[in-house]
């Protein structure tokens, strides 16, 4: 925000007296500045992402024209009308383009010489909507570089107008347990029964919940999501159940999420983080199918389906007192476990492809190559943050790598590089090899994961058929693995150590080349 922009927004203010305003362009929260009529004068990029709106389309318009809210239900107008600060105002609203947003607003009046000239609003987003995967073109490949060549997806996933972005078609993975979880969710989509998703943080519970909603008969109704762990308890009750005017100082007649989700689906994420007292109130609402706003005696009927999630085994959460047993039985009619990424290593490369596509497009780069060392490291890493951690690692690497360069270990965050350090030391087994009279075979070529291109190989001048480089590498890799397994009599762990890769990666390669361990047992 330069001085000319500041002067245009507030002609009575000297831009030199407020140099910190330029910080708002890089602020981590959404920032909206309005005048005393509610006309938007400034709208930063973070707020644009929260609301899925273009700043150029909203600047100059009134708040009520951009959001489906009433004058007395927007914190900005509340601040304008009172001239006082509005703190921790919980908002659940739908933009004019249909996106549903859960957020907390703090609005401050702006004065010049004692006269109110506008407001500044800071917005923290508690929505759990995520972006989907994008596509890039492919640079050249080399022998020790993984290249990712797949057809480009047709378009970016867009808000479907019901508060969701994802369907079952957007789910990536074909590991057996993951496929079982997805198919269970698909079959149960049209059931009225409650579903509880159980999986570690970052496994994709939100994506699966949205897919269930969009497969159900309620798909044309709103999908309303809230992260129970992200909102302070004293705000969460009002957000869920709504408030009646006069219930407490500043309270207004306002619908809660249960009322707003009527006819649709309510997704309660990480419900095991909710206090036991609030769980008891939630249980009553679910049992009676009626909701009563805070401070009101009137009960409202509701027709919603509830999908919940926990980030630990729900029965263990109940045993340690984090989750009420009666609420577990009510919400966990069907419990679906989403396996962590470390249990579905075979899906790593598919996920990497999509994240490379996504962030190469967002950052306007053409990156689709990863070094062999990095791929081995990815297969060996524990992935405590699951798919979300993998996405962040790829995003960071794409930021650091230059055009036409392969992602290398130096482009990875420190905690990932530590995995490489811990696995690079010589193991006891490898030291023992040298004391034997018989030595294991030396690998004849790098153990690469090969991704064939869609294009055909150029015609050769000789009539004699020739192998492509990819085929030669694959043959060398397969032969080397067979020799190593034969030497160690089918011991996968020892063979992997000597090859300098993880047992998980070796098992993946064995499956790829249809190599059976039993063929090498004596």
C-alpha positions in Angstrom: 0.0 0.0 0.0 1.8 3.1 -1.2 1.4 6.7 0.0 -0.9 7.6 -2.9 -3.2 4.7 -2.1 -3.3 5.7 1.6 -4.1 9.3 0.7 -6.9 8.1 -1.6 -8.4 6.0 1.1 -8.1 8.7 3.8 -7.4 12.2 2.4 -7.4 13.7 5.9 -4.5 11.5 7.1 -0.8 12.2 6.4 0.6 8.9 4.9 3.9 9.6 6.5 2.3 9.3 9.9 1.2 5.7 9.4 4.0 3.9 7.6 2.9 0.5 9.0 -0.1 0.3 6.7 2.1 -1.3 4.0 2.4 -4.3 6.4 -1.2 -5.2 5.7 -0.3 -6.3 2.2 1.7 -9.2 3.7 -0.4 -9.6 6.8 -1.3 -13.2 7.9 -4.9 -12.2 8.6 -7.6 -10.8 6.4 -7.8 -7.0 6.5 -10.7 -4.9 5.3 -10.9 -1.1 5.6 -14.2 0.8 5.1 -15.5 4.3 5.4 -18.4 5.3 7.6 -21.0 4.1 5.1 -19.6 0.6 5.0 -18.0 1.1 1.6 -14.9 -1.1 1.2 -11.8 0.9 0.6 -9.1 -1.7 1.1 -9.2 -5.5 0.8 -5.9 -7.5 1.2 -5.0 -10.7 -0.6 -5.5 -12.9 2.5 -9.1 -11.7 2.8 -9.5 -12.3 -1.0 -8.5 -15.9 -0.5 -10.8 -16.3 2.5 -13.8 -15.1 0.7 -12.8 -16.3 -2.8 -13.4 -12.8 -4.1 -11.3 -10.5 -6.3 -10.3 -7.3 -4.5 -11.0 -5.3 -7.7 -14.6 -6.5 -7.6 -15.3 -5.5 -4.0 -13.4 -2.2 -3.5 -15.9 0.6 -3.8 -18.8 -1.6 -2.9 -20.7 -1.7 0.4 -20.2 -4.7 2.7 -23.8 -5.7 2.4 -23.5 -6.0 -1.4 -20.6 -8.4 -1.1 -21.9 -10.7 1.7 -25.3 -12.2 2.4 -25.7 -10.4 5.8 -28.0 -7.8 7.4 -26.8 -4.4 8.5 -27.2 -5.4 12.2 -25.4 -8.7 11.7 -22.1 -7.5 10.3 -19.4 -6.5 12.8 -18.2 -3.7 10.5 -21.6 -1.9 10.5 -21.9 -2.6 14.2 -18.6 -0.7 14.7 -19.7 2.1 12.4 -23.0 2.6 14.2 -21.5 2.4 17.7 -18.1 4.0 17.1 -16.7 1.3 19.5 -14.4 -1.7 19.0 -16.0 -5.0 18.2 -14.0 -7.9 19.6 -14.1 -11.7 18.8 -17.2 -11.4 16.7 -18.0 -14.9 15.4 -19.3 -14.9 11.8 -20.7 -17.6 9.7 -21.7 -16.2 6.3 -22.0 -16.9 2.6 -20.5 -14.6 0.0 -22.4 -13.5 -3.0 -20.5 -16.2 -5.0 -21.7 -18.9 -2.7 -18.6 -19.7 -0.6 -19.4 -20.5 3.1 -16.9 -18.9 5.6 -16.5 -19.4 9.4 -14.4 -16.6 10.8 -13.7 -14.4 13.8 -13.7 -10.6 13.3 -12.1 -7.9 15.3 -13.1 -4.4 14.1 -11.6 -1.1 15.3 -13.0 2.4 14.6 -10.6 4.9 12.8 -10.7 8.5 14.0 -9.2 11.7 12.6 -9.2 14.7 14.9 -11.9 13.1 17.0 -14.2 12.3 14.0 -15.0 8.7 12.9 -13.8 8.3 9.4 -14.0 4.5 8.9 -13.2 1.1 10.3 -10.4 -1.5 10.0 -11.4 -5.2 10.4 -9.0 -8.1 11.0 -10.4 -11.5 10.1 -9.1 -14.9 11.2 -10.4 -17.8 9.0 -11.7 -21.0 10.7 -13.0 -22.5 7.5 -11.5 -25.9 6.6 -12.0 -25.7 2.8 -8.8 -26.5 0.9 -7.7 -26.0 -2.6 -7.4 -28.8 -5.1 -4.7 -30.0 -7.4 -3.3 -28.3 -10.5 -1.3 -29.2 -13.5 2.0 -28.2 -15.1 4.0 -29.1 -18.2 7.1 -31.3 -18.0 10.8 -30.4 -18.3 13.4 -32.8 -19.5 14.4 -35.8 -17.5 17.7 -37.3 -16.5 18.9 -40.6 -15.3 18.8 -39.8 -11.6 15.8 -37.6 -11.6 12.1 -38.7 -11.2 9.9 -37.0 -13.7 6.2 -36.8 -13.3 4.3 -37.0 -16.6 0.5 -37.3 -16.4 -2.3 -35.8 -18.3 -3.4 -32.4 -17.0 -6.6 -32.3 -15.0 -9.2 -30.3 -16.9 -9.9 -27.4 -14.5 -9.3 -26.3 -10.9 -11.9 -27.5 -8.5 -14.3 -24.6 -7.8 -16.7 -23.9 -5.0 -19.8 -25.9 -5.8 -22.2 -23.4 -4.3 -23.0 -25.6 -1.3 -19.9 -24.9 0.7 -17.8 -27.7 -0.8 -15.1 -28.2 -3.4 -14.4 -31.9 -3.4 -16.1 -35.1 -4.5 -15.0 -38.7 -4.5 -13.5 -38.2 -7.9 -10.9 -35.9 -6.3 -9.6 -38.5 -3.9 -6.1 -39.8 -4.7 -4.9 -43.3 -3.7 -5.3 -47.0 -4.3 -3.7 -48.6 -1.3 -6.1 -51.4 0.0 -7.0 -50.0 3.4 -7.5 -46.5 2.0 -9.7 -47.8 -0.8 -11.8 -49.7 1.7 -12.3 -46.5 3.7 -13.3 -44.5 0.6 -15.7 -47.2 -0.6 -17.3 -47.5 2.9 -17.9 -43.7 2.8 -19.3 -43.9 -0.7 -21.8 -46.7 0.3 -22.9 -44.9 3.4 -23.4 -41.5 1.7 -27.1 -41.9 1.2 -27.7 -43.3 4.7 -29.3 -40.9 7.3 -27.0 -42.4 10.0 -24.2 -40.4 11.5 -20.6 -41.0 10.4 -17.4 -40.5 12.4 -14.2 -40.2 10.5 -11.1 -41.4 12.5 -7.6 -40.4 11.3 -4.5 -38.5 12.3 -4.2 -34.8 11.5 -3.6 -34.3 7.8 -5.0 -37.5 6.5 -7.9 -35.9 4.5 -10.9 -36.1 6.8 -12.4 -32.9 5.4 -12.0 -34.1 1.8 -13.9 -37.3 2.6 -16.6 -35.5 4.5 -17.3 -33.1 1.6 -17.3 -36.1 -0.8 -19.9 -37.9 1.3 -22.1 -34.8 1.3 -21.8 -34.4 -2.5 -22.7 -38.1 -3.0 -25.8 -37.8 -0.8 -29.4 -36.7 -1.4 -28.5 -33.5 0.5 -25.9 -32.4 -2.0 -28.0 -29.3 -3.1 -28.2 -28.2 0.6 -25.4 -26.5 2.5 -22.4 -28.3 3.8 -21.4 -26.5 7.0 -18.0 -27.2 8.6 -16.4 -26.1 11.8 -13.1 -27.0 13.5 -13.9 -27.5 17.1 -10.3 -27.3 18.1 -9.7 -23.9 16.5 -12.4 -21.8 18.2 -12.3 -20.8 21.9 -14.9 -22.7 24.0 -16.7 -19.5 25.1 -17.4 -18.7 21.4 -18.0 -22.2 20.2 -21.3 -22.7 22.0 -22.8 -19.5 20.5 -21.5 -20.4 17.1 -23.1 -23.9 17.2 -26.5 -23.1 18.9 -27.0 -19.4 18.1 -27.9 -16.6 20.5 -31.0 -14.7 21.5 -31.0 -10.9 21.9 -30.2 -9.9 25.5 -28.6 -13.3 26.4 -25.5 -11.4 27.3 -24.0 -8.0 26.7 -24.1 -7.2 23.0 -25.9 -10.5 22.1 -28.1 -10.4 19.0 -30.7 -12.7 17.6 -28.5 -14.9 15.5 -28.7 -18.4 14.0 -26.2 -21.0 15.0 -24.6 -23.5 12.7 -27.3 -26.1 13.5 -30.0 -23.8 12.2 -28.0 -22.6 9.2 -27.2 -26.2 8.2 -30.9 -27.2 8.2 -31.5 -29.7 5.4 -27.8 -30.2 4.8 -24.8 -31.6 6.5 -22.9 -30.4 9.6 -19.2 -31.4 9.8 -17.8 -31.3 13.3 -14.1 -31.6 12.9 -11.9 -32.8 15.8 -14.9 -33.1 18.1 -12.7 -34.8 20.8 -11.2 -31.4 21.5 -14.6 -30.1 22.6 -15.2 -29.7 26.4 -17.2 -32.5 28.1 -19.8 -29.9 29.2 -20.4 -28.8 25.7 -20.5 -32.4 24.5 -23.4 -33.0 26.9 -25.3 -30.1 25.3 -24.5 -31.3 21.9 -25.8 -34.8 22.8 -29.2 -33.4 23.8 -29.5 -31.5 20.5 -28.7 -34.6 18.5 -31.1 -36.8 20.4 -34.0 -34.4 20.4 -33.4 -33.1 16.9 -34.2 -29.6 18.3 -31.9 -26.7 19.0 -32.4 -23.8 21.5 -30.4 -20.6 21.1 -28.4 -19.3 24.1 -30.8 -17.2 26.2 -33.9 -18.4 24.5 -36.7 -20.7 25.6 -37.9 -21.5 22.1 -36.8 -24.8 20.4 -36.4 -25.1 16.7 -36.7 -28.3 14.8 -33.8 -29.3 12.6 -33.2 -31.7 9.8 -29.4 -32.2 9.4 -27.0 -35.0 9.0 -23.9 -34.9 11.2 -20.5 -36.1 10.1 -17.8 -35.8 12.8 -14.1 -36.5 13.0 -11.5 -37.3 15.7 -7.8 -37.4 15.4 -7.3 -40.5 17.5 -8.9 -43.8 18.1 -12.4 -42.8 19.3 -12.7 -45.6 21.9 -9.3 -44.6 23.4 -10.4 -41.0 23.5 -13.5 -42.1 25.4 -11.4 -44.2 27.8 -9.2 -41.2 28.7 -12.2 -39.0 29.2 -11.8 -36.8 26.1 -15.0 -38.0 24.4 -18.3 -39.0 26.1 -19.2 -42.6 25.5 -22.9 -41.7 24.8 -21.8 -39.1 22.2 -19.5 -41.6 20.6 -22.3 -44.1 20.3 -24.6 -41.5 18.9 -22.2 -40.0 16.4 -20.2 -43.1 15.6 -22.9 -45.3 14.1 -20.4 -45.8 11.3 -16.7 -45.3 12.1 -14.4 -45.0 9.2 -10.6 -45.1 9.8 -8.5 -43.2 7.3 -5.0 -44.7 7.3 -1.9 -42.4 7.8 0.4 -41.8 4.9 3.1 -44.0 6.3 0.7 -47.0 5.8 0.0 -46.1 2.2 3.5 -45.5 0.9 2.4 -46.8 -2.5 0.3 -43.6 -2.9 3.2 -41.3 -2.4 4.1 -40.7 -6.0 0.5 -40.0 -7.0 0.2 -37.4 -4.3 3.6 -35.9 -5.2 2.4 -35.5 -8.9 -0.6 -33.6 -7.9 1.2 -31.3 -5.4 3.8 -30.6 -8.0 1.0 -29.7 -10.5 -0.7 -27.5 -7.9 2.2 -25.4 -6.7 4.0 -25.2 -10.1 0.9 -23.5 -11.5 0.4 -21.3 -8.4 4.0 -20.2 -8.5 4.2 -19.9 -12.3 7.0 -22.5 -12.6 7.5 -25.7 -14.6 8.8 -28.2 -12.0 8.2 -31.9 -12.4 11.5 -33.4 -11.6 12.7 -34.8 -8.2 16.2 -36.3 -7.6 16.5 -40.0 -6.7 17.9 -39.2 -3.2 14.8 -37.1 -2.4 12.4 -39.9 -3.6 14.3 -42.4 -1.5 14.1 -40.0 1.5 10.3 -39.5 1.0 9.8 -43.3 1.1 11.9 -43.5 4.3 10.3 -40.5 6.1 7.7 -41.2 8.9 5.3 -38.4 7.7 3.8 -37.6 11.1 1.8 -34.8 9.5 0.6 -37.1 6.8 -0.6 -35.8 3.4 -0.7 -32.2 4.7 3.0 -32.4 5.7 3.9 -33.8 2.2 2.0 -31.0 0.6 3.8 -28.4 2.6 7.2 -30.0 1.9 6.5 -30.0 -1.9 5.2 -26.4 -1.7 8.4 -25.2 0.1 10.6 -27.1 -2.4 8.8 -25.6 -5.4 9.3 -22.2 -3.9 13.1 -22.7 -3.7 13.9 -24.6 -6.9 14.7 -22.7 -10.1 13.1 -23.3 -13.5 14.3 -26.5 -15.1 16.0 -27.7 -11.9 15.2 -30.9 -10.1 14.1 -30.8 -6.4 17.1 -31.9 -4.3 17.7 -32.6 -0.6 18.9 -29.0 -0.1 15.5 -27.8 -1.1 13.8 -29.7 1.7 13.0 -28.4 5.3 15.4 -29.2 8.1 13.3 -31.9 9.7 13.1 -33.8 6.4 16.9 -33.5 5.8 17.5 -35.0 9.3 15.9 -38.2 8.1 18.5 -38.4 5.3 21.3 -37.9 7.9 19.9 -40.6 10.2 19.7 -43.1 7.4 23.0 -42.4 5.9 25.2 -43.9 8.6 26.6 -47.3 8.0 24.5 -50.0 9.6 25.8 -53.0 11.6 24.7 -55.3 8.9 26.5 -53.4 6.2 29.7 -53.4 8.3 29.3 -57.2 8.7 29.2 -57.7 4.9 32.9 -56.7 4.6 34.0 -59.3 7.1 32.5 -62.1 5.1 34.4 -63.8 2.3 31.5 -63.5 0.0 30.5 -59.9 -0.7 27.1 -58.7 -1.9 26.8 -57.7 -5.5 27.4 -54.1 -6.4 24.5 -52.2 -7.8 25.0 -51.6 -11.5 22.7 -48.6 -11.8 20.9 -46.1 -9.6 17.6 -47.5 -8.2 15.2 -45.1 -9.9 11.5 -44.9 -10.0 10.7 -44.5 -13.6 7.7 -42.6 -14.9 7.1 -43.3 -18.6 6.1 -40.4 -20.8 3.0 -40.4 -22.9 4.9 -39.4 -26.1 6.3 -42.1 -28.4 10.0 -42.6 -28.8 11.5 -41.2 -32.0 12.1 -43.6 -34.8 15.5 -45.0 -35.1 17.6 -45.3 -38.3 18.4 -48.9 -37.7 15.9 -51.7 -38.3 17.1 -53.4 -35.1 14.8 -52.5 -32.2 16.5 -50.5 -29.4 15.7 -50.2 -25.7 14.8 -46.8 -24.4 16.8 -45.3 -21.5 13.8 -45.9 -19.2 13.7 -49.6 -20.1 17.4 -50.0 -19.6 17.2 -48.4 -16.2 14.2 -50.5 -15.2 16.0 -53.7 -16.3 19.1 -52.8 -14.4 17.1 -52.0 -11.3 15.1 -55.2 -11.4 18.3 -57.3 -11.9 20.1 -55.5 -9.1 17.2 -56.2 -6.7 17.0 -59.8 -7.6 20.8 -60.2 -7.1 20.7 -58.6 -3.7 17.7 -60.7 -2.5 19.4 -63.8 -3.8 22.6 -62.9 -1.8 20.6 -62.3 1.4 18.3 -65.3 0.8 15.2 -63.2 0.7 15.9 -61.0 3.7 14.4 -57.7 2.6 15.6 -55.6 5.5 19.3 -56.5 4.9 19.0 -56.2 1.2 17.5 -52.7 1.6 20.3 -51.6 4.0 23.0 -52.7 1.6 21.2 -50.9 -1.3 21.0 -47.7 0.8 17.2 -47.5 0.7 14.3 -48.1 3.1 12.6 -51.6 3.3 9.3 -49.8 2.4 10.9 -48.5 -0.8 12.4 -51.9 -1.6 9.0 -53.6 -1.1 7.4 -51.0 -3.4 10.0 -51.8 -6.1 9.6 -55.5 -5.7 5.9 -55.1 -6.2 6.5 -52.9 -9.2 8.8 -55.5 -10.9 6.7 -58.5 -9.7 9.5 -59.8 -7.6 8.4 -62.3 -4.9 10.4 -62.7 -1.7 9.5 -66.4 -1.5 11.5 -67.1 -4.7 14.7 -66.3 -2.8 14.1 -68.3 0.4 16.2 -71.4 1.0 
